[in-house]
């Protein structure tokens, strides 16, 4: 059966459905970036809340900004904003439910005014974001907002109809200020260290370029909570769509599948209230920093540690890499010897158990996460997740061998050809500049890390350069597996 509000009661008992009346739900959250992760994570938590009879004022209105978001608009409209979430356990069982917390979807290119007015409405209390690391329009090395971005400049022009997330959000804040309303909370849920601080910096910088008085008001009255979010959520494949049809007779045009594990740590910093998310398992805390460092430097950086070595060794699925003892031992050694010494203690978190659980999660064969997904957009990810580990250990005299090997494996991968001479499709916003640089490094071994826009001043550190060039030479001469074998030996 096609999934929509009229067929909800007709699905088999193995599929959980919303038990709350969605017609009573009012939008309190406007969310930019309705992809798989948001639907497997934040929207799932809000749905949990509504299932408990709470949160009817915290319904979600999804917003699409990019041209590619039109497909999500079409699916959401056809399915009354309903979708299926399948949590896939390692033993092959699925926990499946239909999520109903998204009650509206707007596509900004079609009607920017509707998006702005939805945020400007007094009932909207939170604007949340999963716009990816690159969506914040700032340099990972300098932290500066890119004022020269053509889309940003166009949105700053007098009388412009806003087309970027920054333009839309700041225009809505301007209207709220004019109407005597409080600013909504801007809640980033992206994998960036200090994501709330980054959101505050970038949105207020844009606002200052547009109207300094508005920026002052946002700085004084607004709130930008930091958060740490975690659930492995691969891109939806045709196999997921077919699996739902075969197991449950559900015709869902864009379901989402993920792992059973989920975590959300959220700073309790809001301008005008928030949903009681602690009632559904969210850790609401005063300081997110220790939690986010664990996640970014253990989980996210470990994904990068598996990705390039794994791809170059011929693996295409993440669980296959993680189940190879050569890779799991390398990963655990990185986490123990290099990442862990850079972390802050977190009461109640058993790091040894956390690291063991990570490897189990990566090894789940049902998730079928692709190595290529982990390799994508590396120029955004490596500077935020892995380079801070290297910098901290350089500062303290700690070990950098394995983390530097990961950087070298990225440089080798970025050459765009694997060890069998087959082309690699590089997915990265900087690929046009990165690939030629990587292809020159057999003659100039430091060419890749000399890119200061990505690596900052690391090329000036002799210990890092020596270790990097040694690992890169091994990758060129011996290949990925042999390079890891050498690191395995004492």
C-alpha positions as CSV (number, residue, x, y, z in Angstrom):
1,X,0.0,0.0,0.0
2,X,1.1,3.5,-0.7
3,X,2.0,5.4,2.5
4,X,-0.2,8.3,3.3
5,X,-2.5,9.4,6.1
6,X,-5.4,7.4,4.7
7,X,-3.6,4.1,4.8
8,X,-1.9,4.4,8.2
9,X,-4.4,2.1,9.9
10,X,-4.1,-0.6,7.3
11,X,-0.5,-1.7,7.8
12,X,0.4,-5.0,9.6
13,X,0.9,-5.0,13.4
14,X,4.7,-5.3,13.0
15,X,4.8,-1.7,11.9
16,X,4.4,0.9,14.6
17,X,2.3,3.9,13.6
18,X,1.6,7.3,15.2
19,X,-1.0,7.0,17.9
20,X,-1.4,10.7,18.3
21,X,-3.7,12.9,16.2
22,X,-1.5,14.6,13.7
23,X,-4.2,17.2,12.9
24,X,-3.7,18.5,16.4
25,X,0.0,19.0,16.0
26,X,1.2,22.6,15.6
27,X,4.5,23.5,14.0
28,X,7.0,24.7,16.6
29,X,10.2,23.7,14.8
30,X,11.3,24.7,11.3
31,X,14.1,22.4,10.1
32,X,16.5,23.0,7.2
33,X,18.0,19.9,5.6
34,X,15.4,17.1,5.7
35,X,17.7,14.2,4.8
36,X,18.1,10.7,6.1
37,X,19.9,11.7,9.3
38,X,17.3,14.3,10.4
39,X,14.5,11.8,9.8
40,X,16.3,9.0,11.6
41,X,17.3,11.2,14.6
42,X,15.7,14.5,15.6
43,X,12.3,13.9,13.9
44,X,12.3,10.4,15.5
45,X,12.9,11.9,19.0
46,X,10.0,14.4,18.5
47,X,7.8,11.5,17.3
48,X,8.7,9.6,20.5
49,X,7.6,12.6,22.5
50,X,4.3,12.8,20.7
51,X,3.7,9.1,21.2
52,X,3.9,9.8,24.9
53,X,1.2,12.4,24.7
54,X,3.7,15.3,24.8
55,X,5.0,17.8,22.3
56,X,1.9,18.6,20.2
57,X,3.2,22.2,20.0
58,X,6.6,21.0,18.6
59,X,5.6,19.6,15.2
60,X,8.3,20.0,12.5
61,X,8.0,21.9,9.2
62,X,10.8,20.7,6.9
63,X,12.5,23.2,4.5
64,X,14.4,22.4,1.3
65,X,16.7,25.1,-0.1
66,X,18.8,23.3,-2.8
67,X,17.4,22.3,-6.2
68,X,18.0,18.6,-5.3
69,X,15.5,19.0,-2.4
70,X,12.6,19.0,-4.9
71,X,12.4,15.3,-4.8
72,X,11.9,15.3,-1.0
73,X,9.2,17.9,-1.5
74,X,7.4,15.7,-4.0
75,X,7.7,12.6,-1.7
76,X,6.6,14.5,1.4
77,X,3.6,16.0,-0.4
78,X,2.5,12.6,-1.8
79,X,2.9,10.9,1.6
80,X,1.4,13.6,3.8
81,X,5.0,14.0,5.3
82,X,4.9,10.5,6.6
83,X,7.9,8.1,6.1
84,X,9.2,4.8,7.4
85,X,12.1,4.4,9.7
86,X,13.7,0.9,9.7
87,X,16.3,0.2,12.4
88,X,18.4,-2.8,11.2
89,X,19.9,-5.1,13.8
90,X,23.0,-7.2,13.2
91,X,21.0,-10.4,13.4
92,X,18.8,-9.4,10.5
93,X,15.7,-8.2,12.4
94,X,14.2,-4.8,11.8
95,X,12.4,-2.5,14.1
96,X,10.1,-0.5,11.9
97,X,7.8,2.4,12.5
98,X,6.1,5.2,10.6
99,X,7.2,8.7,11.8
100,X,4.6,11.4,11.9
101,X,6.4,14.4,13.6
102,X,7.0,16.2,10.3
103,X,3.7,17.8,9.5
104,X,4.6,20.2,6.7
105,X,7.3,20.7,4.0
106,X,8.2,23.9,2.2
107,X,10.5,24.2,-0.8
108,X,12.2,27.6,-0.7
109,X,12.9,28.0,-4.5
110,X,9.2,27.8,-5.1
111,X,8.0,30.1,-2.3
112,X,10.7,31.8,-0.2
113,X,8.1,34.1,1.3
114,X,6.2,31.1,2.8
115,X,9.4,29.8,4.4
116,X,10.3,33.2,5.9
117,X,6.8,33.7,7.3
118,X,6.7,30.2,8.7
119,X,9.8,31.1,10.8
120,X,8.5,34.6,11.6
121,X,5.3,33.1,13.1
122,X,5.1,33.5,16.8
123,X,4.4,29.8,17.2
124,X,7.8,28.9,15.8
125,X,10.3,28.6,18.7
126,X,13.2,26.7,17.1
127,X,14.9,26.7,13.7
128,X,17.1,23.6,13.5
129,X,19.7,22.6,11.0
130,X,21.3,19.6,9.3
131,X,22.9,21.4,6.4
132,X,26.2,19.4,6.4
133,X,29.6,20.7,7.5
134,X,30.0,22.7,4.2
135,X,26.6,24.5,4.6
136,X,27.9,27.0,7.2
137,X,30.0,28.8,4.6
138,X,33.1,29.2,6.8
139,X,36.7,28.2,6.5
140,X,37.7,25.2,8.6
141,X,41.2,26.6,9.1
142,X,40.5,30.3,9.8
143,X,36.9,30.0,11.0
144,X,35.9,33.1,8.9
145,X,32.6,33.4,7.1
146,X,33.0,33.5,3.3
147,X,31.6,36.9,2.4
148,X,32.6,36.4,-1.3
149,X,30.4,33.5,-1.9
150,X,28.2,34.6,-4.9
151,X,25.0,33.2,-3.3
152,X,25.7,35.1,-0.1
153,X,26.5,38.3,-2.0
154,X,23.2,37.9,-3.9
155,X,21.2,37.5,-0.7
156,X,22.8,40.7,0.7
157,X,21.8,42.8,-2.2
158,X,19.0,45.4,-1.5
159,X,15.6,44.0,-2.2
160,X,16.8,40.4,-2.9
161,X,14.5,37.5,-2.5
162,X,16.5,35.3,-0.1
163,X,17.7,32.0,-1.6
164,X,20.2,30.7,1.0
165,X,19.7,29.3,4.5
166,X,21.4,32.4,5.9
167,X,19.2,34.8,3.8
168,X,16.0,33.1,4.7
169,X,16.7,32.7,8.5
170,X,18.0,36.3,8.9
171,X,15.1,37.8,7.1
172,X,12.7,35.9,9.4
173,X,14.6,37.2,12.4
174,X,14.4,40.7,11.1
175,X,10.6,40.4,10.8
176,X,10.4,39.0,14.4
177,X,12.4,41.9,15.7
178,X,10.1,44.4,13.9
179,X,7.1,42.6,15.3
180,X,8.4,42.7,18.9
181,X,8.8,38.9,19.0
182,X,11.6,37.0,20.6
183,X,14.1,35.5,18.2
184,X,13.8,31.7,17.7
185,X,16.5,29.4,18.9
186,X,18.9,28.3,16.1
187,X,19.8,24.7,16.9
188,X,22.5,23.1,14.8
189,X,22.5,19.3,14.6
190,X,25.5,19.0,12.3
191,X,28.8,17.1,13.0
192,X,30.9,20.1,13.7
193,X,32.8,20.7,17.0
194,X,31.1,23.6,18.7
195,X,28.2,23.5,16.2
196,X,26.2,26.1,18.1
197,X,29.2,28.5,18.3
198,X,29.7,28.1,14.5
199,X,26.0,28.7,13.9
200,X,26.1,31.8,16.1
201,X,29.2,33.2,14.3
202,X,28.0,32.6,10.8
203,X,24.4,33.7,11.2
204,X,25.4,36.9,13.1
205,X,28.1,37.7,10.6
206,X,25.6,37.5,7.8
207,X,23.2,39.6,9.8
208,X,25.8,42.2,10.5
209,X,26.6,42.5,6.8
210,X,22.9,43.1,6.2
211,X,22.0,45.2,9.3
212,X,24.3,45.8,12.3
213,X,21.4,46.6,14.6
214,X,19.8,43.3,13.7
215,X,23.0,41.5,14.4
216,X,23.3,43.2,17.8
217,X,19.7,42.1,18.7
218,X,20.4,38.5,17.6
219,X,23.6,38.4,19.7
220,X,21.9,39.8,22.8
221,X,18.6,38.0,22.6
222,X,19.2,34.8,20.5
223,X,20.4,31.4,21.5
224,X,22.5,28.8,19.7
225,X,22.8,25.6,21.7
226,X,25.6,23.2,21.0
227,X,24.7,19.6,20.4
228,X,26.2,16.2,19.7
229,X,24.2,13.8,17.6
230,X,24.9,10.2,16.7
231,X,23.3,7.5,14.6
232,X,24.8,5.9,11.6
233,X,22.4,6.5,8.7
234,X,23.4,5.4,5.3
235,X,22.0,6.8,2.1
236,X,18.6,5.1,1.3
237,X,19.1,2.4,-1.3
238,X,16.6,0.6,-3.5
239,X,17.2,-2.5,-1.3
240,X,15.6,-0.6,1.6
241,X,12.6,0.4,-0.4
242,X,12.2,-3.2,-1.7
243,X,12.8,-4.6,1.8
244,X,9.9,-2.6,3.2
245,X,7.7,-3.8,0.4
246,X,8.6,-7.4,0.9
247,X,8.5,-7.5,4.7
248,X,5.5,-5.1,5.4
249,X,3.8,-4.3,2.1
250,X,4.7,-0.6,2.5
251,X,5.1,1.5,-0.6
252,X,7.3,4.3,0.7
253,X,9.1,6.4,-2.0
254,X,11.8,7.6,0.4
255,X,12.2,5.6,3.7
256,X,15.2,5.8,5.9
257,X,17.2,3.0,7.5
258,X,19.7,3.2,10.3
259,X,21.4,1.4,13.1
260,X,19.6,0.8,16.4
261,X,22.1,3.0,18.4
262,X,21.2,6.6,18.8
263,X,22.4,9.5,21.0
264,X,21.7,13.2,21.3
265,X,23.4,15.4,23.8
266,X,21.9,18.9,23.8
267,X,23.0,22.1,25.6
268,X,20.1,23.6,27.6
269,X,20.1,27.0,26.0
270,X,16.9,28.2,24.4
271,X,15.3,31.6,24.0
272,X,11.6,30.7,24.2
273,X,11.1,27.2,25.5
274,X,11.9,23.7,24.1
275,X,10.3,20.3,23.9
276,X,10.9,18.1,27.0
277,X,13.3,15.9,25.1
278,X,14.9,14.5,28.2
279,X,11.7,12.5,28.6
280,X,12.6,10.5,25.5
281,X,16.3,9.8,26.1
282,X,18.0,13.0,25.0
283,X,20.8,14.1,27.4
284,X,20.1,17.7,28.1
285,X,23.3,19.2,29.7
286,X,25.1,22.4,30.6
287,X,28.2,21.6,28.6
288,X,28.3,19.5,25.4
289,X,32.0,19.8,24.8
290,X,33.3,16.6,26.4
291,X,30.6,14.5,24.7
292,X,31.1,16.0,21.3
293,X,34.9,15.5,21.5
294,X,34.4,11.8,22.1
295,X,32.0,11.5,19.2
296,X,34.0,13.6,16.7
297,X,37.4,12.1,17.5
298,X,36.4,8.5,18.1
299,X,33.4,7.8,15.9
300,X,33.7,10.4,13.1
301,X,37.5,10.4,12.8
302,X,37.5,6.5,13.0
303,X,35.1,6.5,10.0
304,X,37.8,8.4,8.1
305,X,40.5,6.0,9.4
306,X,38.6,3.1,7.8
307,X,37.4,4.9,4.7
308,X,40.5,5.5,2.5
309,X,42.6,2.5,3.5
310,X,39.5,0.4,3.1
311,X,38.6,1.7,-0.4
312,X,42.2,1.4,-1.6
313,X,42.2,-2.2,-0.3
314,X,39.2,-3.1,-2.4
315,X,36.4,-2.8,0.2
316,X,33.2,-1.1,-0.8
317,X,31.0,-1.7,2.3
318,X,31.9,-0.4,5.8
319,X,31.1,-3.6,7.7
320,X,33.5,-5.6,5.5
321,X,36.3,-3.3,6.4
322,X,35.4,-3.3,10.2
323,X,35.2,-7.1,10.2
324,X,38.8,-7.4,8.9
325,X,41.1,-7.7,11.9
326,X,43.9,-5.7,10.3
327,X,41.6,-2.7,10.1
328,X,39.8,-3.1,13.4
329,X,43.2,-3.4,15.2
330,X,44.4,-0.3,13.4
331,X,41.2,1.5,14.4
332,X,41.4,0.5,18.1
333,X,45.1,1.5,18.2
334,X,44.3,4.9,16.8
335,X,41.5,5.4,19.3
336,X,43.6,4.2,22.3
337,X,46.9,5.8,21.5
338,X,46.0,9.0,19.7
339,X,42.4,10.0,20.1
340,X,41.8,9.1,23.7
341,X,44.7,11.3,25.1
342,X,43.1,14.4,23.6
343,X,39.7,13.9,25.2
344,X,38.2,15.3,28.4
345,X,36.8,13.0,31.1
346,X,33.1,12.5,31.0
347,X,31.3,11.2,34.1
348,X,29.3,8.1,33.3
349,X,31.0,7.3,30.0
350,X,33.1,4.2,29.9
351,X,35.5,4.9,27.0
352,X,36.7,1.3,26.7
353,X,33.1,0.1,26.3
354,X,32.3,3.0,24.0
355,X,35.2,2.1,21.7
356,X,34.2,-1.6,21.7
357,X,30.7,-0.6,20.8
358,X,31.9,1.6,17.9
359,X,33.6,-1.4,16.3
360,X,30.5,-3.5,16.8
361,X,28.4,-0.7,15.2
362,X,30.7,-0.4,12.2
363,X,30.6,-4.2,11.8
364,X,26.8,-4.4,11.5
365,X,26.2,-6.2,8.2
366,X,22.6,-5.1,7.9
367,X,23.4,-1.4,7.7
368,X,25.4,-1.8,4.5
369,X,26.9,1.6,4.8
370,X,29.2,2.3,1.8
371,X,32.9,3.2,2.1
372,X,32.3,5.8,-0.7
373,X,29.9,7.7,1.6
374,X,32.6,7.9,4.3
375,X,35.1,9.1,1.7
376,X,32.9,12.0,0.5
377,X,33.4,15.6,1.3
378,X,36.8,14.9,3.0
379,X,38.0,18.5,2.8
380,X,35.1,19.4,5.2
381,X,35.5,16.4,7.4
382,X,39.2,15.8,7.9
383,X,40.0,19.3,9.2
384,X,37.1,19.2,11.7
385,X,37.4,15.6,12.9
386,X,41.0,14.3,12.5
387,X,43.4,17.3,12.3
388,X,42.5,18.5,15.8
389,X,43.8,15.2,17.1
390,X,47.1,15.6,15.3
391,X,47.4,19.2,16.4
392,X,46.8,18.3,20.1
393,X,49.3,15.5,20.0
394,X,51.9,17.6,18.3
395,X,51.4,20.2,21.0
396,X,51.8,17.6,23.8
397,X,54.4,15.4,22.3
398,X,51.9,12.6,21.8
399,X,51.7,9.9,19.1
400,X,50.7,11.0,15.6
401,X,51.6,7.9,13.5
402,X,48.2,6.5,12.8
403,X,46.3,9.7,12.5
404,X,48.9,11.0,10.1
405,X,48.7,7.7,8.1
406,X,44.9,8.5,7.7
407,X,45.8,11.9,6.2
408,X,48.2,10.2,3.8
409,X,45.6,7.6,2.9
410,X,43.2,10.5,2.0
411,X,45.9,12.1,-0.2
412,X,46.5,8.8,-2.0
413,X,42.8,8.3,-2.5
414,X,42.4,11.8,-3.8
415,X,44.7,10.9,-6.7
416,X,41.5,9.5,-8.2
417,X,42.9,6.1,-9.2
418,X,42.9,2.9,-7.0
419,X,45.6,0.3,-6.7
420,X,44.3,-1.6,-9.6
421,X,44.4,1.4,-11.9
422,X,40.6,1.9,-11.8
423,X,39.2,5.4,-11.5
424,X,37.8,6.6,-8.2
425,X,34.9,9.0,-8.3
426,X,36.0,11.8,-5.9
427,X,33.0,13.5,-4.2
428,X,34.3,16.7,-2.7
429,X,33.5,20.4,-3.1
430,X,37.2,21.1,-3.6
431,X,37.9,18.1,-5.9
432,X,38.8,20.3,-8.9
433,X,41.8,21.7,-6.9
434,X,42.5,18.6,-4.7
435,X,42.9,16.0,-7.5
436,X,45.6,17.8,-9.5
437,X,47.5,18.5,-6.3
438,X,47.3,14.9,-5.2
439,X,48.4,13.7,-8.6
440,X,51.5,15.7,-8.4
441,X,52.6,14.3,-5.0
442,X,54.7,11.5,-6.4
443,X,57.2,14.1,-7.6
444,X,56.3,16.6,-4.7
445,X,55.5,14.6,-1.6
446,X,54.3,17.6,0.4
447,X,52.1,19.1,-2.3
448,X,48.8,17.9,-0.7
449,X,49.5,19.1,2.8
450,X,50.9,22.4,1.5
451,X,47.3,23.4,0.8
452,X,46.9,25.8,3.7
453,X,43.2,26.3,3.1
454,X,42.7,22.8,4.3
455,X,45.7,22.0,6.5
456,X,46.6,25.4,7.9
457,X,50.2,25.5,9.2
458,X,50.7,21.8,9.6
459,X,53.1,21.8,6.7
460,X,55.4,23.9,8.9
461,X,55.7,21.2,11.5
462,X,58.8,19.0,10.8
463,X,57.5,16.0,12.9
464,X,54.2,15.9,11.0
465,X,55.8,16.3,7.6
466,X,58.4,13.6,8.3
467,X,55.7,11.1,9.4
468,X,53.3,12.1,6.6
469,X,55.9,11.7,3.8
470,X,57.0,8.3,5.2
471,X,53.4,7.0,5.2
472,X,52.6,8.4,1.8
473,X,55.8,6.7,0.4
474,X,54.7,3.4,1.9
475,X,51.2,3.8,0.3
476,X,52.8,4.5,-3.1
477,X,55.4,1.7,-2.9
478,X,53.7,-1.0,-0.9
479,X,49.9,-0.3,-1.0
480,X,47.3,0.2,1.7
481,X,47.3,-3.3,3.3
482,X,51.1,-3.4,3.6
483,X,51.2,0.0,5.1
484,X,48.7,-1.1,7.8
485,X,50.7,-4.3,8.3
486,X,53.8,-2.2,9.0
487,X,51.8,-0.1,11.5
488,X,50.6,-3.3,13.2
489,X,54.2,-4.3,14.2
490,X,55.7,-2.8,17.3
